[in-house]
Structure formats: C-alpha cells, structure tokens
Amino acid sequence: MQYFLDSADTAVIQAALAKYPLDGVTTNPAILARDISPDDKLSDTLLKIHELTKDKLLFVQVTSPNTAGMICDAHKIIEALGGKLSIKIPATPSGFTAMKILAADGINITATAVYTTSQAVLAARSGAKYIAPYISHIDNLSLDGAEIACEMAQILKLHNLDAQILGASFRTASQVERIVKGGVSAVTVTAEMLDTLASHPGTIAEIASFEDKWNARFGKDIFELL
C-alpha cells in the first residue's frame, strides 16, 4: 500500500514527511498554481520538493494538449529535475499516444484524470505504471468514484496488466477506506486528509481513559517509576 501527498507547499511537505510513512509527493497544474508563490520560480520549488522527498517519487504533469507537446514537456521536466519522477499524462487520445512513446523510452508514466475502466485499460496497455481516477470528480457526475476505482483495480489484476490504480481527489476518509478495501494499492491525499486518516475519536477517548487511570494510581510519568 502506497501513500502519496498532494501538495507543492514545501512547508506542508516537510511536516507531512516527518509525521507519516509517505512514498512521495504528487503535483498537478492546479496544485502548482495554488501552492507556488508568483515570486518563486517553478523549477526551484520542484527541485526543493525533490530534495525533501530524497529517494521518494515525485509526480509532475505535462501541460501541452497535443502528443508532440506532451513528449517535449516530459523531457524538459526530466532534464530540469532529474531524480525519481513519474510524468503525469492526461487520459486522452493524444495522451495515450504520448504514454506509449515515453514508456518505450523507459520513462515512468502516470495516466491522470481517468474516469472509466476503458481508459484505465488503455493507459495500462500504453505503458502507464500508475493510473489516477479522481474519486470525487467522478462522484460529481452522479457516479460512484470509489466503486469505479475498485473495478479498475480488479480489471487490471484480472488481465495481468502491470499498473497500479492511484486513487486521487478524496473528500472523505470513507472514500479512501472503501478503495483500499476494494484492492486499490495507492492513494494520493492532502495533509489534512492524512491527519483525518491517522486519528479517530475512539482512540482519543481510550488514551484519555488510560491517562486518567494511570494518574489516579501512579501520578507520575512511567520513566520516573522504572
């Protein structure tokens, strides 16, 4: 099971990496536009993120709408950043062609904005290693994003396709839990969602009960009694 952080804010990334067992950081054009100051250079921020993540995986998305432009974008990103990267390519007809060409060159590809199982299969056949359905965005179309993501994972496994579903765009912790239970092996979540996944009122109540009983009996920290 892999957990990635959705962020381009270096302070948020540093804090999350210190707290949780993350496998890397994902970005997209919207995240970069939101998190990077107009005064900061894009390449400098991405390089800093790479330094923070060290040997973990960093996802960066192309912005060109056509195949030739996507390929050019991918090579420029790799040249500028180096290190352990996954290039995000949209699941469009032009994108599938770009995936196939880039994957043949040994480049790690993530198919992004995937909405259907057919797109997932085509992306896997085109060489994508990760396939990212946007769970809440699919829900917005009056469909069940979590169920569709699980179906994608099952189909890839059924047909022995070498790719992982990377669940993205969650609104609730229950969405994350549903797709993990359904066989999805990677998710990308915000720092806020990580905190939600890591805590539960029941755990907090149990710890408070332990503390009350301990203090009533001993009244000191355990290291003072050993």
Buried (B, 14 or more C-beta within 10 A) or exposed (E): EBBBBBBBBBEBBBBBBEEBEBBBBBBBEEBBEEBBEEEEEEEEBBBBBBEBBEEBBBBBBBEBEEBEBBBBBBBEBBEEBEBBBBBBBBBBEBBBBBBBBBBEEEBBBBBBBBBBBEBBBBBBBBBBBBBBBBBBBBBEEEEBBBBBBBBBBBBBEEEEBEBBBBBBBBEBBEBBEBBBEBBBBBBBBBBEBBBBBEEEEEEEEEEEEEEEEEEEEEEEEEEEEE
